[in-house]
Amino acid sequence: MMPWIKRAVPALLALIAAGNAQATLKAIEQAYELDPGQVSLPAAAGGSLALRRCAGCAAELLRVDAQTQFQMRPGSGNVSLEVLRREAARVINRRHTSIFVYFDPRSGIVRRIVLDATQ
């Protein structure tokens, strides 16, 4: 048997086995990018966040829990909900401002809210 065939056979068998395995993809997080006017931030931690994905869309409620993180910029450190609410109110009419809402699609629990007014 040729030497390259000896090396190719295990690789070929691994590819065949991988092809037979069925991978399942699970959505572990979903995100919305919204204008600040489309989001009503919760009044207190443990409340609900209301959002409208479009002008004619019905409001959706997502839960905020003790593990929800609040950030002022993508990748920045966490701030309190009060600081996020105050800054969101200050920049609500600023162009190119977005609020990103990341949540678990199965439970509807918000994992983090990011205000991006840096654009």
CYANA upper distance limits for C-alpha pairs under 8 A (distance plus 0.5 A):
  1 MET  CA      5 ILE  CA      7.39
  1 MET  CA      6 LYS  CA      7.73
  2 MET  CA      6 LYS  CA      7.29
  3 PRO  CA      7 ARG  CA      7.19
  4 TRP  CA      8 ALA  CA      6.58
  5 ILE  CA      9 VAL  CA      6.54
  6 LYS  CA     10 PRO  CA      8.07
  7 ARG  CA     11 ALA  CA      7.65
  8 ALA  CA     12 LEU  CA      6.53
  9 VAL  CA     13 LEU  CA      6.64
 10 PRO  CA     14 ALA  CA      6.67
 11 ALA  CA     15 LEU  CA      6.81
 12 LEU  CA     16 ILE  CA      6.79
 13 LEU  CA     17 ALA  CA      6.70
 14 ALA  CA     18 ALA  CA      6.61
 15 LEU  CA     19 GLY  CA      6.60
 16 ILE  CA     20 ASN  CA      6.96
 17 ALA  CA     21 ALA  CA      7.01
 27 ALA  CA    105 PRO  CA      7.67
 28 ILE  CA    104 ASP  CA      6.52
 28 ILE  CA    105 PRO  CA      7.57
 29 GLU  CA    102 TYR  CA      7.04
 29 GLU  CA    103 PHE  CA      6.03
 29 GLU  CA    104 ASP  CA      5.29
 29 GLU  CA    105 PRO  CA      6.73
 30 GLN  CA    102 TYR  CA      6.18
 30 GLN  CA    103 PHE  CA      5.93
 30 GLN  CA    104 ASP  CA      6.70
 30 GLN  CA    105 PRO  CA      6.50
 31 ALA  CA    100 PHE  CA      7.16
 31 ALA  CA    101 VAL  CA      5.89
 31 ALA  CA    102 TYR  CA      4.80
 31 ALA  CA    103 PHE  CA      6.74
 32 TYR  CA     53 ARG  CA      8.47
 32 TYR  CA     99 ILE  CA      8.50
 32 TYR  CA    100 PHE  CA      6.08
 32 TYR  CA    101 VAL  CA      5.74
 32 TYR  CA    102 TYR  CA      7.18
 33 GLU  CA     98 SER  CA      6.78
 33 GLU  CA     99 ILE  CA      6.30
 33 GLU  CA    100 PHE  CA      5.07
 33 GLU  CA    101 VAL  CA      7.16
 34 LEU  CA     38 GLN  CA      6.63
 34 LEU  CA     39 VAL  CA      7.70
 34 LEU  CA     53 ARG  CA      7.66
 34 LEU  CA     98 SER  CA      5.98
 34 LEU  CA     99 ILE  CA      5.71
 34 LEU  CA    100 PHE  CA      6.80
 34 LEU  CA    101 VAL  CA      8.45
 35 ASP  CA     39 VAL  CA      7.77
 35 ASP  CA     97 THR  CA      6.96
 35 ASP  CA     98 SER  CA      5.42
 35 ASP  CA     99 ILE  CA      6.57
 36 PRO  CA     88 ALA  CA      7.45
 36 PRO  CA     92 ILE  CA      5.98
 36 PRO  CA     93 ASN  CA      8.47
 36 PRO  CA     97 THR  CA      7.56
 36 PRO  CA     98 SER  CA      6.62
 36 PRO  CA     99 ILE  CA      6.38
 37 GLY  CA     92 ILE  CA      7.13
 38 GLN  CA     51 LEU  CA      6.02
 38 GLN  CA     52 ARG  CA      5.72
 38 GLN  CA     53 ARG  CA      7.43
 38 GLN  CA     54 CYS  CA      8.21
 39 VAL  CA     49 LEU  CA      7.72
 39 VAL  CA     50 ALA  CA      6.34
 39 VAL  CA     51 LEU  CA      4.95
 39 VAL  CA     52 ARG  CA      7.20
 39 VAL  CA     99 ILE  CA      8.30
 40 SER  CA     49 LEU  CA      6.34
 40 SER  CA     50 ALA  CA      5.57
 40 SER  CA     51 LEU  CA      6.74
 41 LEU  CA     48 SER  CA      8.07
 41 LEU  CA     49 LEU  CA      5.61
 41 LEU  CA     50 ALA  CA      7.32
 41 LEU  CA     85 ARG  CA      7.35
 42 PRO  CA     47 GLY  CA      5.96
 42 PRO  CA     48 SER  CA      5.81
 42 PRO  CA     49 LEU  CA      5.55
 42 PRO  CA     50 ALA  CA      8.27
 42 PRO  CA     64 VAL  CA      8.12
 43 ALA  CA     47 GLY  CA      7.32
 44 ALA  CA     81 LEU  CA      7.76
 45 ALA  CA     64 VAL  CA      6.80
 45 ALA  CA     65 ASP  CA      6.74
 45 ALA  CA     66 ALA  CA      7.05
 45 ALA  CA     81 LEU  CA      7.49
 46 GLY  CA     63 ARG  CA      7.65
 46 GLY  CA     64 VAL  CA      5.59
 46 GLY  CA     65 ASP  CA      5.03
 46 GLY  CA     66 ALA  CA      6.82
 47 GLY  CA     63 ARG  CA      6.70
 47 GLY  CA     64 VAL  CA      6.02
 47 GLY  CA     65 ASP  CA      7.73
 48 SER  CA     61 LEU  CA      6.67
 48 SER  CA     62 LEU  CA      6.04
 48 SER  CA     63 ARG  CA      4.98
 48 SER  CA     64 VAL  CA      6.02
 49 LEU  CA     61 LEU  CA      6.13
 49 LEU  CA     62 LEU  CA      5.74
 49 LEU  CA     63 ARG  CA      6.72
 49 LEU  CA     64 VAL  CA      7.30
 50 ALA  CA     59 ALA  CA      6.67
 50 ALA  CA     60 GLU  CA      6.02
 50 ALA  CA     61 LEU  CA      5.12
 50 ALA  CA     62 LEU  CA      7.01
 51 LEU  CA     59 ALA  CA      5.96
 51 LEU  CA     60 GLU  CA      5.83
 51 LEU  CA     61 LEU  CA      7.14
 52 ARG  CA     57 CYS  CA      6.35
 52 ARG  CA     58 ALA  CA      6.78
 52 ARG  CA     59 ALA  CA      5.34
 52 ARG  CA     60 GLU  CA      6.82
 53 ARG  CA     57 CYS  CA      6.66
 53 ARG  CA     59 ALA  CA      8.35
 62 LEU  CA    103 PHE  CA      8.47
 62 LEU  CA    108 GLY  CA      5.73
 62 LEU  CA    109 ILE  CA      6.38
 62 LEU  CA    110 VAL  CA      6.85
 63 ARG  CA    108 GLY  CA      6.63
 63 ARG  CA    109 ILE  CA      5.22
 63 ARG  CA    110 VAL  CA      6.39
 64 VAL  CA     68 THR  CA      6.50
 64 VAL  CA    109 ILE  CA      6.37
 64 VAL  CA    110 VAL  CA      5.77
 64 VAL  CA    111 ARG  CA      8.12
 65 ASP  CA    109 ILE  CA      7.54
 65 ASP  CA    110 VAL  CA      7.80
 67 GLN  CA    111 ARG  CA      7.37
 68 THR  CA    110 VAL  CA      6.52
 68 THR  CA    111 ARG  CA      5.15
 68 THR  CA    112 ARG  CA      5.67
 68 THR  CA    113 ILE  CA      8.15
 69 GLN  CA     78 ASN  CA      6.64
 69 GLN  CA     79 VAL  CA      8.17
 69 GLN  CA    111 ARG  CA      6.74
 69 GLN  CA    112 ARG  CA      4.91
 69 GLN  CA    113 ILE  CA      6.86
 70 PHE  CA     78 ASN  CA      5.85
 70 PHE  CA     79 VAL  CA      5.99
 70 PHE  CA     80 SER  CA      6.84
 70 PHE  CA     81 LEU  CA      6.69
 70 PHE  CA     84 LEU  CA      7.17
 70 PHE  CA    112 ARG  CA      6.18
 70 PHE  CA    113 ILE  CA      5.53
 70 PHE  CA    114 VAL  CA      6.54
 71 GLN  CA     75 GLY  CA      8.30
 71 GLN  CA     76 SER  CA      6.64
 71 GLN  CA     77 GLY  CA      6.67
 71 GLN  CA     78 ASN  CA      5.37
 71 GLN  CA     79 VAL  CA      6.20
 71 GLN  CA     84 LEU  CA      7.62
 71 GLN  CA    112 ARG  CA      8.01
 71 GLN  CA    113 ILE  CA      6.77
 71 GLN  CA    114 VAL  CA      5.20
 71 GLN  CA    115 LEU  CA      6.82
 72 MET  CA     76 SER  CA      7.12
 72 MET  CA     77 GLY  CA      8.28
 72 MET  CA     78 ASN  CA      8.08
 72 MET  CA     79 VAL  CA      7.75
 72 MET  CA     84 LEU  CA      7.21
 72 MET  CA    114 VAL  CA      6.24
 72 MET  CA    115 LEU  CA      5.38
 72 MET  CA    116 ASP  CA      6.79
 72 MET  CA    117 ALA  CA      8.47
 73 ARG  CA    114 VAL  CA      6.54
 73 ARG  CA    115 LEU  CA      6.27
 73 ARG  CA    116 ASP  CA      5.49
 73 ARG  CA    117 ALA  CA      7.89
 73 ARG  CA    118 THR  CA      7.83
 74 PRO  CA    114 VAL  CA      6.75
 74 PRO  CA    115 LEU  CA      8.17
 74 PRO  CA    116 ASP  CA      7.23
 79 VAL  CA     83 VAL  CA      6.84
 79 VAL  CA     84 LEU  CA      7.29
 80 SER  CA     84 LEU  CA      6.90
 81 LEU  CA     85 ARG  CA      6.55
 82 GLU  CA     86 ARG  CA      6.66
 83 VAL  CA     87 GLU  CA      6.68
 84 LEU  CA     88 ALA  CA      6.48
 84 LEU  CA    115 LEU  CA      7.88
 85 ARG  CA     89 ALA  CA      6.68
 86 ARG  CA     90 ARG  CA      6.86
 87 GLU  CA     91 VAL  CA      6.84
 88 ALA  CA     92 ILE  CA      6.19
 88 ALA  CA    115 LEU  CA      7.49
 91 VAL  CA     97 THR  CA      7.85
 91 VAL  CA    117 ALA  CA      7.63
 92 ILE  CA     97 THR  CA      7.98
 94 ARG  CA    117 ALA  CA      8.21
 96 HIS  CA    117 ALA  CA      7.27
 96 HIS  CA    119 GLN  CA      6.23
 97 THR  CA    115 LEU  CA      8.02
 97 THR  CA    116 ASP  CA      6.17
 97 THR  CA    117 ALA  CA      4.96
 97 THR  CA    118 THR  CA      7.79
 97 THR  CA    119 GLN  CA      7.34
 98 SER  CA    115 LEU  CA      6.55
 98 SER  CA    116 ASP  CA      5.67
 98 SER  CA    117 ALA  CA      7.01
 99 ILE  CA    113 ILE  CA      7.40
 99 ILE  CA    114 VAL  CA      6.09
 99 ILE  CA    115 LEU  CA      5.07
 99 ILE  CA    116 ASP  CA      6.57
100 PHE  CA    113 ILE  CA      6.18
100 PHE  CA    114 VAL  CA      5.52
100 PHE  CA    115 LEU  CA      6.99
100 PHE  CA    116 ASP  CA      8.20
101 VAL  CA    110 VAL  CA      7.47
101 VAL  CA    111 ARG  CA      8.40
101 VAL  CA    112 ARG  CA      6.72
101 VAL  CA    113 ILE  CA      5.27
101 VAL  CA    114 VAL  CA      7.14
102 TYR  CA    110 VAL  CA      6.38
102 TYR  CA    111 ARG  CA      6.12
102 TYR  CA    112 ARG  CA      5.84
102 TYR  CA    113 ILE  CA      6.87
103 PHE  CA    108 GLY  CA      6.72
103 PHE  CA    109 ILE  CA      6.03
103 PHE  CA    110 VAL  CA      4.58
103 PHE  CA    111 ARG  CA      5.55
103 PHE  CA    112 ARG  CA      7.52
104 ASP  CA    108 GLY  CA      5.91
104 ASP  CA    109 ILE  CA      6.03
104 ASP  CA    110 VAL  CA      6.96
104 ASP  CA    111 ARG  CA      7.50
105 PRO  CA    109 ILE  CA      8.17
